[in-house]
Amino acid sequence: MKHRAKEEEEENKLVQILGGNFRQRLISSWQTQGLKSISGDSSAVSIRETVLFPDQALIFLKYPQAAPLFTKDDIDCVYFSPNSTQPHLNLQPYSIDSEDHYLQIVRCPLQTRVFTTSIGIKSNGHLLPIGPTFCWDSLAYEALIDYDNTTIVFVKGLNLPPKRVMDPSQFECVYGRDFTTSNILLLAEVISIGQEIVRCKTPLSILSDSQSVNSSIKVSVRGVDKPVISSVARPYRRLDHNPPSRKQHQMCVCTMLRNQARILREWVMYHAHIGVQSWFIYDNNSNDDLSSLIELLDDENFNITRHAWPWIKTQEAGFAHCALRAKDSCEWVGFIDVDEFLYFPSGLPLHDVIGNLTSNVAEVRVWCHNFGPSGLKRVPAKGVLLGYTCRMAAPERHKSIVRPEALNSTLINSVHHFHLRSGFEFVNMERNVLVINHYKYQVWEVFKEKFHRRSPTYSSDWQDNENLESKDRTPGLGTEAVEPPDWSTRFCEVVDTGLRDQVVEMLSDPKTQMLPWQK
């Protein structure tokens, strides 16, 4: 009764749109009369919804207050064939992830789209009733509320041209509890739209409910005379509308990664030494115990936070999301990968390089030097900074350090740089002052994993026979993870020991010669 009363309260916050036909793509609403839930009341753990990726199913588990969370060993992914209430197959989940005590994300292998996936509880043999299931290719997947009370919605399937702002009058934001069957929806103005990022004018009734993680009110987008896009996005994350006048940190970094625990400790400790004060880690479905390492680094007083970001090929959206979260505490944010290290050849400190910029500069573009295996055939024992010392001669593309407060409100970016507000400009940093050492082509044992890690951006995955000339690929390597005979000597045109020498001088223990990340 309490659950229904809450639903009715939420419905009363919305206005009724008469005559609306808001049909959306719902893959399946499996009837589970034959399945037995954990308990008979609405306070039980439940499947809130499922999102189907090409190779896996994300199952979102909703928990009542104070309920213990499952571990990976507590549950199975359970598969049903069509028109059957009897399980066809049980498999262990890839991973189980949580950011709070109300919601978990279970990643299950996707057998085929013919099968429906549920969660089985090993301890008692109970099955969770299957919730609504959505297809990833058209989905509003994340939302948060900005300082100015506008809602930022991240939407897959808009298919908009890259790097372009579109006409917002051709779209509407839609708030509601069920876009499939309900005609109780609230429409709101779209303020800006570009790429996968939509900024909406948030209705007052939604603002009053936005703090509740268990809210069932979702937000989505529709084009004029088009259906509402399916949604799992709930705008409950809200930024402080009274941010501190002085930022807590001068320099922060944000990265998106998957299965990079091996190098993270070195990356964090080195950047802490040169002046980085806070790290935002967007975890894109890691299963290498990355979360435990981040907890350990946090216990060692590194100001590092992990944000579960399960959405594939959404690096631009993830960086926009990170910029929003960072702007209340960070004066500057660098957007770099975990195999990229800031290097100051002149020895000028990071604080001085940033501090010497004029007030109208809001983006620093830094060139990248790509390093090769440097003659090595095994993972260097002391880390990438000491192990890889030979690189390509010409720099390739740039990465950016930005003032998040000065970003254009559309948040449009191309991973490497953002659009800025009027009155602000970028500068290209001189390479003798600051460059990025990108340890891109490591020993084959490490590098071959790139063939098995999905690209975080829009580019084709490496094993796909498409877009073979993309700069995200490796020149001359093809689409198969077969080691070339001369791999260890490739990409070596200039011997560059500058950063290695700095690290040895600054960070080596004088007695043991050990580096901090080796201890």
Summary of the structure (lengths in Angstrom):
residues: 519
radius of gyration: 24.3
end to end distance: 55.9
largest distance: 78.2
contacts: 1620
relative contact order: 0.10
helix: 18%
strand: 30%
